[in-house]
Amino acid sequence: MSSFEIRGGRPLQGTITPQGAKNEALQVLCAALLTTEPVTYTNVPNIIDVNLLLELLSDLGVRVDKVGNGVVTLQAEQVNTEYFSGQTFRHKSGRMRGSVMVAGPMLARFGNAQIPQPGGDKIGRRRLDTHIRGFEGLGVQFRYNDETSVFQLSTDMLKGNDILMDEPSVTGTANILMAAVMAEGTTTLYNAACEPYVQQLCRLLNAMGANITGIGSNLLRIEGVKKLHGAEHRLLADMIEVGSFIGMAAIAGAGITIKNADVVHLGVIPETFRRMGIAMEISGDDIYVPQQDSYQIQSFIDGSILTIYDHPWPGFTPDLLSIVLVVATQAKGTVLVHQKMFESRLFFVDKLIEMGAQIVLCDPHRAVVIGLNKSHPLRGITMVSPDIRAGVALLLAALTAQGKSTIQNIEQIDRGYENIDGRLNALGAQISRKD
């Protein structure tokens, strides 16, 4: 198990470029299974979760060519559908949540698929009902194998239907979309997720010959086609990295520029950090966060304490609430952070409290943060990264803490962030990777 050793309190300055979007990659890479022709992707992040998915696709028989830095071409001319029945598939796919995205395109092209119980972060229950109920609406039958913990899906023919999703799940929307593009007839998908990454998937599918309208709304209309072809696709900058870097610049920065941030696709992220008191200047796709000796949390118009909570797009993403928590510890003022979606995602705050932060964990979903206004620095401790987002939040806290901090289980961080220690060290951080 590897760890980071961080010497905090060093001002960070310079320019940093966010990687390609992890959550988009896990969707759009699976779309290559829908055609025998090559699909080329650019701005693909070199991270554990994406590399695991590419390895899984390669095991399925997909030709994987890494033709340059961040450039990958996939060609699914020959796919081994028998691979699903093996232990290797269950082991690899069980390590990552994104493997569930293989099901939609496999059903569209071959009429069968398997979904193991999802892996990934331990942040609470992540159910598959939305995926499977959506597939059922297209004519898919399923059964659950108790011995292998695998959902087995099959269909003689996918048929378009009117589907009302029980929740606007991003992965559920993407999975059903990839099945519906080759279904017979028309599918309407209501209460669909409309995150930028779902929009990106829709644009890729249309470039491959699909017929999807309503992109960017929660009502998608899909006219089924018989065949798709190859295409080229560029991934957006990872909005979670962009938000993380804004928070980092606020608590430890001496002037940081975030380059090529795809600002138009960030939604309310910049405004939410502005409400935390963080100043920033946006020029095209670049964001400059100047050094601030103090930043003050705003209140609501009636004077009540600001509440920041997660909500489906265009609301605030739950993946940045852990960053908001850390940013708030050094702000002036008080904020209530309300994590609605996952019941275990706030448990890392006990480490922030041990570092000297003033946080009241009200229940598994809510925490009140009383900012220290940078007057009482956090202190370095030894901690364990519980998941990707909490791991990076703890890393940011360590950057502003006095003394040495150690973060163990950094494989969780590496799952979602490419060379994060090297990129932050280039700004002036002192992070050492230890095996």
TORKOL-4160 file (C-alpha; in steps of 0.2 Angstrom, whole numbers, padded with zeros to 4 digits, m for minus):
435
<pt num="1" X="0000" Y="0000" Z="0000"/>
<pt num="2" X="0007" Y="0017" Z="m0005"/>
<pt num="3" X="0006" Y="0033" Z="0004"/>
<pt num="4" X="0009" Y="0052" Z="0003"/>
<pt num="5" X="0020" Y="0062" Z="0015"/>
<pt num="6" X="0015" Y="0080" Z="0014"/>
<pt num="7" X="0024" Y="0095" Z="0021"/>
<pt num="8" X="0011" Y="0108" Z="0023"/>
<pt num="9" X="0011" Y="0127" Z="0024"/>
<pt num="10" X="0020" Y="0130" Z="0007"/>
<pt num="11" X="0012" Y="0143" Z="m0004"/>
<pt num="12" X="0007" Y="0136" Z="m0021"/>
<pt num="13" X="0009" Y="0147" Z="m0037"/>
<pt num="14" X="0009" Y="0144" Z="m0056"/>
<pt num="15" X="m0002" Y="0136" Z="m0069"/>
<pt num="16" X="m0011" Y="0119" Z="m0069"/>
<pt num="17" X="m0021" Y="0110" Z="m0082"/>
<pt num="18" X="m0035" Y="0098" Z="m0077"/>
<pt num="19" X="m0036" Y="0081" Z="m0084"/>
<pt num="20" X="m0049" Y="0074" Z="m0095"/>
<pt num="21" X="m0065" Y="0069" Z="m0086"/>
<pt num="22" X="m0065" Y="0053" Z="m0077"/>
<pt num="23" X="m0084" Y="0051" Z="m0076"/>
<pt num="24" X="m0086" Y="0055" Z="m0095"/>
<pt num="25" X="m0072" Y="0043" Z="m0100"/>
<pt num="26" X="m0081" Y="0028" Z="m0091"/>
<pt num="27" X="m0096" Y="0031" Z="m0102"/>
<pt num="28" X="m0090" Y="0036" Z="m0119"/>
<pt num="29" X="m0076" Y="0022" Z="m0120"/>
<pt num="30" X="m0090" Y="0009" Z="m0118"/>
<pt num="31" X="m0099" Y="0016" Z="m0133"/>
<pt num="32" X="m0086" Y="0009" Z="m0144"/>
<pt num="33" X="m0094" Y="m0008" Z="m0142"/>
<pt num="34" X="m0108" Y="m0002" Z="m0152"/>
<pt num="35" X="m0099" Y="m0003" Z="m0169"/>
<pt num="36" X="m0086" Y="m0013" Z="m0178"/>
<pt num="37" X="m0077" Y="0003" Z="m0184"/>
<pt num="38" X="m0063" Y="0012" Z="m0174"/>
<pt num="39" X="m0068" Y="0026" Z="m0162"/>
<pt num="40" X="m0054" Y="0038" Z="m0157"/>
<pt num="41" X="m0054" Y="0048" Z="m0141"/>
<pt num="42" X="m0043" Y="0062" Z="m0135"/>
<pt num="43" X="m0040" Y="0070" Z="m0118"/>
<pt num="44" X="m0042" Y="0053" Z="m0110"/>
<pt num="45" X="m0035" Y="0053" Z="m0092"/>
<pt num="46" X="m0021" Y="0041" Z="m0087"/>
<pt num="47" X="m0029" Y="0035" Z="m0071"/>
<pt num="48" X="m0032" Y="0018" Z="m0063"/>
<pt num="49" X="m0051" Y="0017" Z="m0066"/>
<pt num="50" X="m0050" Y="0022" Z="m0084"/>
<pt num="51" X="m0035" Y="0010" Z="m0087"/>
<pt num="52" X="m0045" Y="m0004" Z="m0078"/>
<pt num="53" X="m0059" Y="m0001" Z="m0090"/>
<pt num="54" X="m0048" Y="m0002" Z="m0105"/>
<pt num="55" X="m0040" Y="m0018" Z="m0099"/>
<pt num="56" X="m0058" Y="m0025" Z="m0097"/>
<pt num="57" X="m0063" Y="m0020" Z="m0115"/>
<pt num="58" X="m0046" Y="m0027" Z="m0121"/>
<pt num="59" X="m0051" Y="m0044" Z="m0112"/>
<pt num="60" X="m0068" Y="m0043" Z="m0121"/>
<pt num="61" X="m0059" Y="m0043" Z="m0138"/>
<pt num="62" X="m0059" Y="m0024" Z="m0141"/>
<pt num="63" X="m0043" Y="m0018" Z="m0150"/>
<pt num="64" X="m0035" Y="m0005" Z="m0139"/>
<pt num="65" X="m0022" Y="0007" Z="m0146"/>
<pt num="66" X="m0014" Y="0021" Z="m0136"/>
<pt num="67" X="m0008" Y="0031" Z="m0150"/>
<pt num="68" X="m0002" Y="0046" Z="m0141"/>
<pt num="69" X="m0003" Y="0056" Z="m0124"/>
<pt num="70" X="m0021" Y="0055" Z="m0119"/>
<pt num="71" X="m0026" Y="0048" Z="m0136"/>
<pt num="72" X="m0035" Y="0031" Z="m0137"/>
<pt num="73" X="m0042" Y="0022" Z="m0152"/>
<pt num="74" X="m0054" Y="0007" Z="m0149"/>
<pt num="75" X="m0061" Y="m0005" Z="m0162"/>
<pt num="76" X="m0074" Y="m0018" Z="m0156"/>
<pt num="77" X="m0073" Y="m0028" Z="m0172"/>
<pt num="78" X="m0073" Y="m0045" Z="m0163"/>
<pt num="79" X="m0080" Y="m0046" Z="m0146"/>
<pt num="80" X="m0079" Y="m0062" Z="m0135"/>
<pt num="81" X="m0097" Y="m0063" Z="m0127"/>
<pt num="82" X="m0091" Y="m0078" Z="m0118"/>
<pt num="83" X="m0079" Y="m0068" Z="m0107"/>
<pt num="84" X="m0094" Y="m0063" Z="m0096"/>
<pt num="85" X="m0096" Y="m0080" Z="m0089"/>
<pt num="86" X="m0078" Y="m0081" Z="m0082"/>
<pt num="87" X="m0071" Y="m0077" Z="m0065"/>
<pt num="88" X="m0059" Y="m0064" Z="m0073"/>
<pt num="89" X="m0073" Y="m0053" Z="m0078"/>
<pt num="90" X="m0082" Y="m0053" Z="m0062"/>
<pt num="91" X="m0066" Y="m0049" Z="m0052"/>
<pt num="92" X="m0061" Y="m0035" Z="m0063"/>
<pt num="93" X="m0078" Y="m0027" Z="m0066"/>
<pt num="94" X="m0081" Y="m0029" Z="m0047"/>
<pt num="95" X="m0067" Y="m0017" Z="m0044"/>
<pt num="96" X="m0074" Y="m0002" Z="m0052"/>
<pt num="97" X="m0092" Y="0006" Z="m0054"/>
<pt num="98" X="m0089" Y="0010" Z="m0072"/>
<pt num="99" X="m0089" Y="m0008" Z="m0078"/>
<pt num="100" X="m0108" Y="m0007" Z="m0077"/>
<pt num="101" X="m0108" Y="0004" Z="m0093"/>
<pt num="102" X="m0103" Y="m0011" Z="m0103"/>
<pt num="103" X="m0121" Y="m0018" Z="m0101"/>
<pt num="104" X="m0131" Y="m0005" Z="m0112"/>
<pt num="105" X="m0120" Y="m0007" Z="m0128"/>
<pt num="106" X="m0118" Y="m0026" Z="m0126"/>
<pt num="107" X="m0137" Y="m0028" Z="m0125"/>
<pt num="108" X="m0139" Y="m0016" Z="m0141"/>
<pt num="109" X="m0127" Y="m0026" Z="m0151"/>
<pt num="110" X="m0128" Y="m0044" Z="m0145"/>
<pt num="111" X="m0144" Y="m0045" Z="m0135"/>
<pt num="112" X="m0135" Y="m0051" Z="m0118"/>
<pt num="113" X="m0125" Y="m0044" Z="m0104"/>
<pt num="114" X="m0120" Y="m0047" Z="m0086"/>
<pt num="115" X="m0118" Y="m0034" Z="m0072"/>
<pt num="116" X="m0109" Y="m0039" Z="m0056"/>
<pt num="117" X="m0112" Y="m0030" Z="m0040"/>
<pt num="118" X="m0104" Y="m0013" Z="m0042"/>
<pt num="119" X="m0087" Y="m0009" Z="m0035"/>
<pt num="120" X="m0078" Y="0008" Z="m0033"/>
<pt num="121" X="m0079" Y="0019" Z="m0018"/>
<pt num="122" X="m0086" Y="0014" Z="m0001"/>
<pt num="123" X="m0098" Y="0029" Z="0001"/>
<pt num="124" X="m0114" Y="0021" Z="0003"/>
<pt num="125" X="m0127" Y="0010" Z="m0006"/>
<pt num="126" X="m0127" Y="0012" Z="m0025"/>
<pt num="127" X="m0141" Y="0003" Z="m0032"/>
<pt num="128" X="m0144" Y="m0004" Z="m0050"/>
<pt num="129" X="m0163" Y="m0003" Z="m0050"/>
<pt num="130" X="m0163" Y="0012" Z="m0062"/>
<pt num="131" X="m0152" Y="0003" Z="m0075"/>
<pt num="132" X="m0161" Y="m0013" Z="m0074"/>
<pt num="133" X="m0179" Y="m0006" Z="m0074"/>
<pt num="134" X="m0174" Y="0005" Z="m0089"/>
<pt num="135" X="m0168" Y="m0011" Z="m0098"/>
<pt num="136" X="m0184" Y="m0020" Z="m0094"/>
<pt num="137" X="m0194" Y="m0006" Z="m0102"/>
<pt num="138" X="m0184" Y="m0010" Z="m0118"/>
<pt num="139" X="m0188" Y="m0028" Z="m0118"/>
<pt num="140" X="m0174" Y="m0035" Z="m0108"/>
<pt num="141" X="m0177" Y="m0050" Z="m0096"/>
<pt num="142" X="m0165" Y="m0052" Z="m0081"/>
<pt num="143" X="m0161" Y="m0064" Z="m0067"/>
<pt num="144" X="m0149" Y="m0063" Z="m0052"/>
<pt num="145" X="m0137" Y="m0077" Z="m0049"/>
<pt num="146" X="m0135" Y="m0078" Z="m0030"/>
<pt num="147" X="m0119" Y="m0089" Z="m0032"/>
<pt num="148" X="m0109" Y="m0077" Z="m0043"/>
<pt num="149" X="m0118" Y="m0060" Z="m0037"/>
<pt num="150" X="m0121" Y="m0056" Z="m0055"/>
<pt num="151" X="m0136" Y="m0049" Z="m0064"/>
<pt num="152" X="m0139" Y="m0059" Z="m0081"/>
<pt num="153" X="m0148" Y="m0049" Z="m0094"/>
<pt num="154" X="m0154" Y="m0055" Z="m0111"/>
<pt num="155" X="m0167" Y="m0050" Z="m0125"/>
<pt num="156" X="m0172" Y="m0056" Z="m0142"/>
<pt num="157" X="m0175" Y="m0039" Z="m0148"/>
<pt num="158" X="m0174" Y="m0021" Z="m0140"/>
<pt num="159" X="m0190" Y="m0011" Z="m0143"/>
<pt num="160" X="m0192" Y="0007" Z="m0141"/>
<pt num="161" X="m0203" Y="0013" Z="m0127"/>
<pt num="162" X="m0208" Y="0027" Z="m0116"/>
<pt num="163" X="m0197" Y="0026" Z="m0100"/>
<pt num="164" X="m0200" Y="0037" Z="m0084"/>
<pt num="165" X="m0184" Y="0035" Z="m0074"/>
<pt num="166" X="m0186" Y="0034" Z="m0055"/>
<pt num="167" X="m0171" Y="0045" Z="m0052"/>
<pt num="168" X="m0160" Y="0055" Z="m0064"/>
<pt num="169" X="m0146" Y="0043" Z="m0063"/>
<pt num="170" X="m0131" Y="0048" Z="m0073"/>
<pt num="171" X="m0124" Y="0031" Z="m0076"/>
<pt num="172" X="m0142" Y="0024" Z="m0078"/>
<pt num="173" X="m0146" Y="0037" Z="m0091"/>
<pt num="174" X="m0130" Y="0033" Z="m0101"/>
<pt num="175" X="m0133" Y="0014" Z="m0100"/>
<pt num="176" X="m0151" Y="0015" Z="m0106"/>
<pt num="177" X="m0146" Y="0028" Z="m0120"/>
<pt num="178" X="m0133" Y="0016" Z="m0127"/>
<pt num="179" X="m0146" Y="0002" Z="m0127"/>
<pt num="180" X="m0159" Y="0012" Z="m0135"/>
<pt num="181" X="m0149" Y="0019" Z="m0149"/>
<pt num="182" X="m0151" Y="0003" Z="m0158"/>
<pt num="183" X="m0168" Y="m0002" Z="m0152"/>
<pt num="184" X="m0182" Y="m0004" Z="m0164"/>
<pt num="185" X="m0193" Y="0011" Z="m0165"/>
<pt num="186" X="m0193" Y="0027" Z="m0153"/>
<pt num="187" X="m0188" Y="0028" Z="m0135"/>
<pt num="188" X="m0192" Y="0043" Z="m0124"/>
<pt num="189" X="m0182" Y="0044" Z="m0108"/>
<pt num="190" X="m0190" Y="0056" Z="m0096"/>
<pt num="191" X="m0182" Y="0062" Z="m0079"/>
<pt num="192" X="m0165" Y="0058" Z="m0088"/>
<pt num="193" X="m0149" Y="0065" Z="m0081"/>
<pt num="194" X="m0143" Y="0080" Z="m0091"/>
<pt num="195" X="m0125" Y="0082" Z="m0084"/>
<pt num="196" X="m0112" Y="0088" Z="m0097"/>
<pt num="197" X="m0105" Y="0070" Z="m0098"/>
<pt num="198" X="m0122" Y="0063" Z="m0103"/>
<pt num="199" X="m0123" Y="0077" Z="m0116"/>
<pt num="200" X="m0105" Y="0072" Z="m0122"/>
<pt num="201" X="m0111" Y="0054" Z="m0124"/>
<pt num="202" X="m0126" Y="0060" Z="m0134"/>
<pt num="203" X="m0115" Y="0070" Z="m0145"/>
<pt num="204" X="m0103" Y="0055" Z="m0148"/>
<pt num="205" X="m0118" Y="0043" Z="m0151"/>
<pt num="206" X="m0125" Y="0056" Z="m0164"/>
<pt num="207" X="m0108" Y="0057" Z="m0172"/>
<pt num="208" X="m0108" Y="0038" Z="m0174"/>
<pt num="209" X="m0125" Y="0039" Z="m0183"/>
<pt num="210" X="m0138" Y="0038" Z="m0169"/>
<pt num="211" X="m0153" Y="0050" Z="m0168"/>
<pt num="212" X="m0155" Y="0058" Z="m0151"/>
<pt num="213" X="m0164" Y="0074" Z="m0148"/>
<pt num="214" X="m0167" Y="0084" Z="m0132"/>
<pt num="215" X="m0149" Y="0084" Z="m0127"/>
<pt num="216" X="m0146" Y="0095" Z="m0112"/>
<pt num="217" X="m0164" Y="0092" Z="m0106"/>
<pt num="218" X="m0172" Y="0079" Z="m0095"/>
<pt num="219" X="m0182" Y="0072" Z="m0109"/>
<pt num="220" X="m0172" Y="0063" Z="m0122"/>
<pt num="221" X="m0180" Y="0056" Z="m0138"/>
<pt num="222" X="m0170" Y="0042" Z="m0147"/>
<pt num="223" X="m0175" Y="0036" Z="m0164"/>
<pt num="224" X="m0167" Y="0018" Z="m0166"/>
<pt num="225" X="m0155" Y="0015" Z="m0180"/>
<pt num="226" X="m0149" Y="m0002" Z="m0186"/>
<pt num="227" X="m0130" Y="0002" Z="m0187"/>
<pt num="228" X="m0117" Y="0014" Z="m0180"/>
<pt num="229" X="m0100" Y="0019" Z="m0187"/>
<pt num="230" X="m0084" Y="0025" Z="m0180"/>
<pt num="231" X="m0081" Y="0043" Z="m0175"/>
<pt num="232" X="m0069" Y="0055" Z="m0165"/>
<pt num="233" X="m0072" Y="0062" Z="m0148"/>
<pt num="234" X="m0064" Y="0074" Z="m0136"/>
<pt num="235" X="m0067" Y="0073" Z="m0118"/>
<pt num="236" X="m0071" Y="0088" Z="m0107"/>
<pt num="237" X="m0059" Y="0094" Z="m0093"/>
<pt num="238" X="m0064" Y="0085" Z="m0077"/>
<pt num="239" X="m0075" Y="0097" Z="m0068"/>
<pt num="240" X="m0071" Y="0089" Z="m0051"/>
<pt num="241" X="m0053" Y="0093" Z="m0054"/>
<pt num="242" X="m0057" Y="0110" Z="m0058"/>
<pt num="243" X="m0067" Y="0113" Z="m0043"/>
<pt num="244" X="m0053" Y="0104" Z="m0032"/>
<pt num="245" X="m0040" Y="0116" Z="m0039"/>
<pt num="246" X="m0051" Y="0131" Z="m0036"/>
<pt num="247" X="m0052" Y="0126" Z="m0018"/>
<pt num="248" X="m0034" Y="0122" Z="m0017"/>
<pt num="249" X="m0030" Y="0139" Z="m0023"/>
<pt num="250" X="m0041" Y="0147" Z="m0010"/>
<pt num="251" X="m0033" Y="0138" Z="0005"/>
<pt num="252" X="m0015" Y="0137" Z="m0001"/>
<pt num="253" X="m0012" Y="0147" Z="m0016"/>
<pt num="254" X="m0002" Y="0162" Z="m0020"/>
<pt num="255" X="m0010" Y="0165" Z="m0037"/>
<pt num="256" X="m0015" Y="0150" Z="m0047"/>
<pt num="257" X="m0021" Y="0149" Z="m0065"/>
<pt num="258" X="m0032" Y="0134" Z="m0070"/>
<pt num="259" X="m0030" Y="0132" Z="m0089"/>
<pt num="260" X="m0042" Y="0124" Z="m0102"/>
<pt num="261" X="m0056" Y="0122" Z="m0089"/>
<pt num="262" X="m0070" Y="0121" Z="m0101"/>
<pt num="263" X="m0079" Y="0134" Z="m0091"/>
<pt num="264" X="m0095" Y="0134" Z="m0101"/>
<pt num="265" X="m0098" Y="0116" Z="m0094"/>
<pt num="266" X="m0095" Y="0120" Z="m0076"/>
<pt num="267" X="m0112" Y="0125" Z="m0072"/>
<pt num="268" X="m0114" Y="0132" Z="m0054"/>
<pt num="269" X="m0097" Y="0127" Z="m0048"/>
<pt num="270" X="m0088" Y="0144" Z="m0050"/>
<pt num="271" X="m0103" Y="0153" Z="m0042"/>
<pt num="272" X="m0104" Y="0141" Z="m0027"/>
<pt num="273" X="m0086" Y="0144" Z="m0023"/>
<pt num="274" X="m0089" Y="0163" Z="m0025"/>
<pt num="275" X="m0102" Y="0161" Z="m0012"/>
<pt num="276" X="m0088" Y="0154" Z="m0001"/>
<pt num="277" X="m0079" Y="0171" Z="m0003"/>
<pt num="278" X="m0067" Y="0165" Z="m0016"/>
<pt num="279" X="m0062" Y="0178" Z="m0029"/>
<pt num="280" X="m0058" Y="0172" Z="m0047"/>
<pt num="281" X="m0056" Y="0179" Z="m0064"/>
<pt num="282" X="m0062" Y="0170" Z="m0079"/>
<pt num="283" X="m0054" Y="0173" Z="m0096"/>
<pt num="284" X="m0061" Y="0161" Z="m0110"/>
<pt num="285" X="m0058" Y="0144" Z="m0103"/>
<pt num="286" X="m0045" Y="0149" Z="m0090"/>
<pt num="287" X="m0048" Y="0153" Z="m0072"/>
<pt num="288" X="m0036" Y="0163" Z="m0061"/>
<pt num="289" X="m0038" Y="0162" Z="m0042"/>
<pt num="290" X="m0028" Y="0176" Z="m0034"/>
<pt num="291" X="m0020" Y="0175" Z="m0017"/>
<pt num="292" X="m0032" Y="0179" Z="m0003"/>
<pt num="293" X="m0027" Y="0182" Z="0015"/>
<pt num="294" X="m0045" Y="0180" Z="0020"/>
<pt num="295" X="m0061" Y="0175" Z="0011"/>
<pt num="296" X="m0078" Y="0176" Z="0019"/>
<pt num="297" X="m0093" Y="0164" Z="0017"/>
<pt num="298" X="m0109" Y="0173" Z="0011"/>
<pt num="299" X="m0126" Y="0171" Z="0020"/>
<pt num="300" X="m0143" Y="0170" Z="0012"/>
<pt num="301" X="m0152" Y="0186" Z="0008"/>
<pt num="302" X="m0162" Y="0185" Z="0024"/>
<pt num="303" X="m0146" Y="0183" Z="0034"/>
<pt num="304" X="m0147" Y="0165" Z="0038"/>
<pt num="305" X="m0132" Y="0153" Z="0037"/>
<pt num="306" X="m0127" Y="0147" Z="0020"/>
<pt num="307" X="m0132" Y="0129" Z="0015"/>
<pt num="308" X="m0123" Y="0120" Z="0001"/>
<pt num="309" X="m0130" Y="0104" Z="m0004"/>
<pt num="310" X="m0129" Y="0092" Z="m0019"/>
<pt num="311" X="m0142" Y="0091" Z="m0032"/>
<pt num="312" X="m0144" Y="0083" Z="m0049"/>
<pt num="313" X="m0138" Y="0094" Z="m0064"/>
<pt num="314" X="m0138" Y="0109" Z="m0065"/>
<pt num="315" X="m0137" Y="0108" Z="m0046"/>
<pt num="316" X="m0120" Y="0107" Z="m0037"/>
<pt num="317" X="m0111" Y="0090" Z="m0039"/>
<pt num="318" X="m0110" Y="0079" Z="m0024"/>
<pt num="319" X="m0092" Y="0075" Z="m0029"/>
<pt num="320" X="m0086" Y="0092" Z="m0023"/>
<pt num="321" X="m0094" Y="0093" Z="m0006"/>
<pt num="322" X="m0079" Y="0086" Z="0002"/>
<pt num="323" X="m0069" Y="0100" Z="m0006"/>
<pt num="324" X="m0081" Y="0113" Z="0000"/>
<pt num="325" X="m0079" Y="0106" Z="0018"/>
<pt num="326" X="m0060" Y="0108" Z="0018"/>
<pt num="327" X="m0062" Y="0126" Z="0010"/>
<pt num="328" X="m0074" Y="0131" Z="0023"/>
<pt num="329" X="m0062" Y="0126" Z="0038"/>
<pt num="330" X="m0051" Y="0141" Z="0033"/>
<pt num="331" X="m0064" Y="0153" Z="0028"/>
<pt num="332" X="m0072" Y="0167" Z="0039"/>
<pt num="333" X="m0090" Y="0162" Z="0043"/>
<pt num="334" X="m0101" Y="0147" Z="0045"/>
<pt num="335" X="m0109" Y="0135" Z="0032"/>
<pt num="336" X="m0120" Y="0120" Z="0033"/>
<pt num="337" X="m0114" Y="0106" Z="0021"/>
<pt num="338" X="m0129" Y="0094" Z="0016"/>
<pt num="339" X="m0124" Y="0078" Z="0007"/>
<pt num="340" X="m0140" Y="0071" Z="0002"/>
<pt num="341" X="m0135" Y="0057" Z="m0010"/>
<pt num="342" X="m0123" Y="0045" Z="0000"/>
<pt num="343" X="m0124" Y="0041" Z="0018"/>
<pt num="344" X="m0105" Y="0038" Z="0021"/>
<pt num="345" X="m0097" Y="0052" Z="0012"/>
<pt num="346" X="m0095" Y="0064" Z="0027"/>
<pt num="347" X="m0087" Y="0052" Z="0039"/>
<pt num="348" X="m0070" Y="0058" Z="0034"/>
<pt num="349" X="m0073" Y="0074" Z="0043"/>
<pt num="350" X="m0067" Y="0066" Z="0059"/>
<pt num="351" X="m0049" Y="0067" Z="0052"/>
<pt num="352" X="m0052" Y="0086" Z="0048"/>
<pt num="353" X="m0058" Y="0088" Z="0066"/>
<pt num="354" X="m0042" Y="0079" Z="0072"/>
<pt num="355" X="m0032" Y="0091" Z="0062"/>
<pt num="356" X="m0040" Y="0105" Z="0072"/>
<pt num="357" X="m0055" Y="0110" Z="0061"/>
<pt num="358" X="m0071" Y="0116" Z="0069"/>
<pt num="359" X="m0084" Y="0105" Z="0062"/>
<pt num="360" X="m0100" Y="0098" Z="0070"/>
<pt num="361" X="m0106" Y="0082" Z="0061"/>
<pt num="362" X="m0124" Y="0083" Z="0064"/>
<pt num="363" X="m0129" Y="0066" Z="0056"/>
<pt num="364" X="m0122" Y="0055" Z="0041"/>
<pt num="365" X="m0128" Y="0068" Z="0029"/>
<pt num="366" X="m0125" Y="0085" Z="0037"/>
<pt num="367" X="m0110" Y="0095" Z="0044"/>
<pt num="368" X="m0108" Y="0112" Z="0051"/>
<pt num="369" X="m0091" Y="0120" Z="0048"/>
<pt num="370" X="m0086" Y="0135" Z="0058"/>
<pt num="371" X="m0072" Y="0144" Z="0048"/>
<pt num="372" X="m0055" Y="0147" Z="0056"/>
<pt num="373" X="m0051" Y="0162" Z="0045"/>
<pt num="374" X="m0034" Y="0155" Z="0042"/>
<pt num="375" X="m0030" Y="0161" Z="0060"/>
<pt num="376" X="m0027" Y="0144" Z="0067"/>
<pt num="377" X="m0018" Y="0132" Z="0054"/>
<pt num="378" X="m0023" Y="0114" Z="0054"/>
<pt num="379" X="m0010" Y="0102" Z="0060"/>
<pt num="380" X="m0002" Y="0087" Z="0051"/>
<pt num="381" X="m0008" Y="0069" Z="0056"/>
<pt num="382" X="m0008" Y="0052" Z="0049"/>
<pt num="383" X="m0024" Y="0047" Z="0040"/>
<pt num="384" X="m0032" Y="0035" Z="0027"/>
<pt num="385" X="m0040" Y="0039" Z="0011"/>
<pt num="386" X="m0058" Y="0032" Z="0011"/>
<pt num="387" X="m0063" Y="0036" Z="m0007"/>
<pt num="388" X="m0057" Y="0046" Z="m0022"/>
<pt num="389" X="m0065" Y="0063" Z="m0017"/>
<pt num="390" X="m0062" Y="0062" Z="0002"/>
<pt num="391" X="m0044" Y="0057" Z="m0002"/>
<pt num="392" X="m0041" Y="0073" Z="m0012"/>
<pt num="393" X="m0050" Y="0084" Z="0001"/>
<pt num="394" X="m0038" Y="0077" Z="0014"/>
<pt num="395" X="m0023" Y="0080" Z="0003"/>
<pt num="396" X="m0029" Y="0099" Z="0001"/>
<pt num="397" X="m0031" Y="0100" Z="0020"/>
<pt num="398" X="m0013" Y="0093" Z="0022"/>
<pt num="399" X="m0006" Y="0106" Z="0010"/>
<pt num="400" X="m0012" Y="0120" Z="0022"/>
<pt num="401" X="m0008" Y="0111" Z="0038"/>
<pt num="402" X="0008" Y="0114" Z="0049"/>
<pt num="403" X="0020" Y="0099" Z="0050"/>
<pt num="404" X="0020" Y="0083" Z="0041"/>
<pt num="405" X="0004" Y="0074" Z="0036"/>
<pt num="406" X="0003" Y="0056" Z="0030"/>
<pt num="407" X="m0011" Y="0049" Z="0019"/>
<pt num="408" X="m0012" Y="0030" Z="0017"/>
<pt num="409" X="m0022" Y="0020" Z="0004"/>
<pt num="410" X="m0018" Y="0033" Z="m0010"/>
<pt num="411" X="m0023" Y="0020" Z="m0023"/>
<pt num="412" X="m0040" Y="0028" Z="m0020"/>
<pt num="413" X="m0034" Y="0045" Z="m0025"/>
<pt num="414" X="m0024" Y="0037" Z="m0040"/>
<pt num="415" X="m0041" Y="0030" Z="m0046"/>
<pt num="416" X="m0047" Y="0047" Z="m0051"/>
<pt num="417" X="m0032" Y="0059" Z="m0052"/>
<pt num="418" X="m0018" Y="0058" Z="m0064"/>
<pt num="419" X="m0001" Y="0061" Z="m0057"/>
<pt num="420" X="m0008" Y="0073" Z="m0044"/>
<pt num="421" X="0008" Y="0073" Z="m0033"/>
<pt num="422" X="0019" Y="0078" Z="m0048"/>
<pt num="423" X="0007" Y="0092" Z="m0054"/>
<pt num="424" X="0005" Y="0099" Z="m0037"/>
<pt num="425" X="0024" Y="0098" Z="m0033"/>
<pt num="426" X="0026" Y="0108" Z="m0049"/>
<pt num="427" X="0016" Y="0122" Z="m0040"/>
<pt num="428" X="0027" Y="0122" Z="m0025"/>
<pt num="429" X="0020" Y="0108" Z="m0015"/>
<pt num="430" X="0031" Y="0096" Z="m0005"/>
<pt num="431" X="0022" Y="0079" Z="m0008"/>
<pt num="432" X="0032" Y="0062" Z="m0007"/>
<pt num="433" X="0025" Y="0046" Z="m0013"/>
<pt num="434" X="0031" Y="0031" Z="m0002"/>
<pt num="435" X="0028" Y="0013" Z="m0005"/>
